[in-house]
Amino acid sequence: MAKIGRNQLCTCGSGLKYKKCCANKQAKTPMALRIVAAVVAVFLVGGLVVFLTNIDDYDPHANTTGGRVWSEEHGHWH
């Protein structure tokens, strides 16, 4: 099949030049792909916001036992 020039009539029968008709349709991203990309972007931005808002709460020297202490007398955490 020969390549269609931009200024030739469109093969769909609309009477428009190819550059004004089907050339634009082929260049567009499908709606489903755009929606998926938007949802992924929202999750990534949301994760970044959560990460950045909790970054100052991190203390590497904090007690990681959740405020519990080891009882030698009883042999377990209190």
Order of alpha helices (4+ residues) and beta strands (2+ residues): alpha-alpha-beta-beta
